[in-house]
Amino acid sequence: MADIFFQTTKNISFLIDILPTLDKEYDFWMNNRSVSGGPYKGLNYYHSQLTDPRPEAYREDVNTSTGVVDKELLFTNLASAAESGWDFSSQWLKNQSRFSSIETTNILPVDLNAILCRNEDTLAKLYKVIGNTSKAEKYLQAYDTRRMKFNSIFWDPSMNLWSDIKMDQQKHQQETYLSTLLPLAWRCGGANATMESKLLQTIQVFTFLLYYIFQTNHARFLKLLKQNRC
């Protein structure tokens, strides 16, 4: 948003005023929502600090916790899914048929890392505009580092698509979600010609399948949408 506003207005004073706030937002994700070690070090995931039922969904969360041993972990995963904006998507579930199996904090998501990748690129360019070369270099290095990791970690050659990671198993999710296409729009992933060709084929297949389902079974398609299954 800040980048779009500046590109429209060319208001340098606005950039000087807003960039410290954007720094704070970025620092929040890096200090509170990043993996601290292992193969995914420095990448980001959703991890709310809440260990109680969400105030806005207290009754629902308490009901979901019935029979669950580690209720605090369940509440954290529910709040983390809400933090993601994809609440509630089956991408967070360990068992697709059991909502209480939610494991948001175990998932390394493509979309969040694509967003932060774009933010790093944007902040590097905006700091360059105001002449702060040290900050520009800091964000450029962060952007380059994330881009170098992106394909090696998220690209799933068996799916010809970027896929979320189950961190405890160090393997890709086998289900596909629209959120995994964000690297295409947000300047991350750096797909080469071969990857782009395979990715296009995958998207074409999914588009055909959705069209077929919609045309042949409209009621079932709507039901799947309501269940966040497609």
Beta strands, then each sheet from edge to edge (+ up, - down):
strand 1: 107-108
strand 2: 155-156
strand 3: 161-162
strand 4: 165-166
strand 5: 171-172
sheet 1: 1+ 4- 5+
sheet 2: 2+ 3-
end
